[in-house]
């Protein structure tokens, strides 16, 4: 059974998990903002040591590929690519939204009755989202959506939908009282579902090109110039 290291850095949570096949050997999570760059390598080292595993024993590294925080995704992808390159092992990518959805599917009784809508905050009333069934099959593709009262109204009329993620609170205020709109507040990005979903990709040899891999930012990153010159 392969040893897979999974990384999740797409949001404020910095999370690492280690799997032997489908078995979770251990995980570590840190919920401190802007801590990814200074803590992720230490967390990986401590996790491997606690599980009695050496870096050279890893068979692949899986990373949460976005959408999410630009800086967080860059840190996660850089760390994963560095490990894969130095160890000469494959790189696997798992959608951040799929990782969130897997947690919701596992938390809801009879998940086949529902559709699942992960929402990642993209500021103001915009979210990154998609619509999935309980088999993680896309009913609506991943895209940025500006939320309003009519968002997903047609889908909500025909089937209950479970909403979750750090962008779902904005939508909850628009759907108060809708009987088919269900919200789970406790789901946040984690390396655990990333590792679970990565196993199938490993078995299918659905590997990323380490040299050219980039996270799925979904939107262009805008960098503004300072309004004043600090150095004169």
N, C-alpha and C positions, 0 to 999 in steps of 0.2 A: 504493500500500500504506500502511495506517495506521501511524503512529508511536504505540506503546503503551508507557507507563511502568508498570511493575509494582512493587508494594511488598509486603514480607513482614515483619511485626513481631509475629507471634502467639506467638513463643517468645523465647529468649535471642538468637537470630541476628537481626540487623538487615540486611535484604537489599533491594537495588533492582536492577532490570533494565530494559533498553530494547530494544524490538523494532521492527523495520520489517517489518510483516506477520509472517511466520513466522520471519524471520531475526533471530537474537540479535545486536544491535550491541555490547552490553557489559553488564557486571554488576559489582556491588560488594557485598561482604558483610563484616560486622563481628561478631565473636563475643565481645563484651564485655557482660556482664550490666548491665541498667539503663542502657544507653547510647542507646536509641532516640531519646528526646526531644532529646538534645543533638547527635546525629550525622546523623539521617535527612535533614534538609534540606541539610546540607553534602554528604552522599553523592550526593543527587540532582543538586545543582549541578555537582559534579565529574564525575559520569557523563555528563551532558549535554554539558559542555564537552569531555570527552575524545572523545566521539562526534561532535562538531561539530554539535550540535543545540541549538536555542534552545527555551525553554519554550513560546513561542507557536506552535511547530510541532507540538506534541503534539496527537494526535487523541482520546486518552482516557487515563484512569488506571485501572489495575486494582489491587485491594487484596485481600490474603488476609483473608477475612472471619470466620475462626474455625471451630471452637472453639479456644481457647487462653488465653493470659494476658490477663486483663482490661485491665491497664494497657497492655500491648503492642498489643492490638487497638484500644484507644482512640486511641493515638498514630498508628497506621497509618491508621485511618479519618478522623481529624481532618486529617491531612496530605493524604490523597487528596481529601477533600471540599473543603478549602481551595483546592487546585490546580484542581479541576474548576470550582468556583464562580468563581474569579478569571479563569480562561481560557475559561469558558463551553464546556466540553467534557464528554462523558459520563463517568460513573463506572460501573465494572464490579466485581462481586464474584465471587471464586472461593473455594470451600471450601478451608480449610487441609488437610483430610483428603484431598481430591481432588488437591491439589498434591503431597502426600506420595506418594499412590498412583501418580501418573503417573511419578514417579522410580523407584519399584519396578518398575512395568510395563516401563519402558525398560531396567532393569538385568537383568531375568531373561530367559534364552533361552526361546523358545516360551511366552510369557506366557498364551496361551489355555488352557494346561493347568491354570492356578492360579486361585484366588481371592485377593484382596488385602485385608489388614486393617490399615489405619493405626491407630495408638494414640497419643493425646496424653495425657500424664500429667495426672491430675486429683487427685493426692495420695492417700496411703494406697494401697489396692489398687483404686482407681477410675481408669478411663480414659474419654476421649471416643473413640468408635470407630464404625466402620461396616464393612460387608463389600461389596466391589465385584468385578466380573469385569474382564477385561482391556479391556473397552470402557467402563469407568467407569460401568457400570450397577449400581445398588444391589441387592444381594441381601438385605441387612439395613440398615435406616435408621440415620442418625446419631443416637446416643444415649449417655448416660453409662452405663457398665457397671461393676459391682463384680466383679472377677475372682476366680474360684475354679477348682477342678479340672474342673468341668463346663462352663465357659464355652466355647461353640462346639464342644462335643464331637460333636454330631450332624453338623455340617458337616464336621468334620475326619475323620469316619469315611468320608465319601463322596468327598472331594476334597482335594488338597493346598492349604494356605493359607499365604501368605507374610505374616509379621508384621513390622512396622517402626514407627519413630517412638519418641519418648522415653519412651513408656509400655510398649513391648513387652518391655523387660527384666524387668518384674515378671511378665509372663505366661510368659516363657521358663522361669522357675524352676518353674512349675507344669506345663509340658509337656515336660520333659526326657525324651528318648528316644522321643517320639511321631514316627513316621516321616512323617506328613503335616503336621507343624508345622515350617515353615521360617522362619528369622529372618535379617533383614538389619540389621546394627548401624550402618551408615554413613549412613543416610538421615535428613536433618533438613530443617526448613522452608527454602525458598528461593524467591526471587522469580522464578527462571527458569521453573519449571513454572506459576507463576501467570500469567505472561505468555503462555505457550503456550496455556493453556486459555482465557485471556481473548479471544483472537483470534476463536474461534467465537462467543462471546457478542457481540462487537463486530459481527460480520457479521450476526448475528440481531437486532441492536439490542436486546439484553436488558440495558437500562440500569437502574441504580438511581435512585431519587428522591434527589437530593443533599440536599434539605432534611430528609428524614425517615429517611434510611438509618442503621441501627445495626448493628454487628457481631453475629454469631451467637454469643452467649456460652454458650448451651445451658443454663446454670444461673444462678439468681439470684446476685448478688454480695452477700455478707454483710459489713457494716461494723460492727465492734464499737466500743464506747466505751472509753476508757482506764479502767483500774481505779482510778487515783488522779488527783486534781486537781493538776495541776502548778502552776497559778497560784492563789494564795490571796489 
